[in-house]
């Protein structure tokens, strides 16, 4: 299933931030359109929905005005040293370029344990400074990082983005604990 907004330029594609198939065949996509004015919702004619190449009817509903929070969670374990961490930083900065200006971003690093490098802010320079300051060392406390991120939100519009090169090697929390924390926090989707 794909959606496209002709009003967005090719340089700024829409971002699919969530997919809900719980009521299949009805599917709900949550998307953001970079550069769109949140105070002036886009009309339904701005979107085209295709399924296997066939156009489908779509109902467009604007999300509530509550702010979006994104927990950008980056693996800083020793195995990320060099190109791995450089690639993760580049991906994180690219994501910052795509998020709406009013989206709040928190930067979390995790090696032996997770830590908040920068709290939720709309100040992209502060987020970029936090990302630039991440250094690789230690083991991989991935599950603990997801638990920390899941517990840090203050709004209902929330997303965890995880950038990692491997599996957990150091967490006190299990994978099931991390999944439960994300579910309790009502995270629509975690991106890995």
Buried (B, 14 or more C-beta within 10 A) or exposed (E): EEBBBEBBEEEBBBBBBEEEEEEEEEBEBBBBBBEBEBEEEBEEEBBEBEEEEEEEEEEBEEBEEEBBBBBBBBBBBBBBEEEBBEEBBEBBBEBBEEBBEEBBBBBBBBBBBBBBBBBBBBEBEBBBEBBEEBEBEBBBBBBBBBBBBBEBBEEEBBBBBBBBBEEBBBBEBEEEBBBBBBEEBEBBBBEE
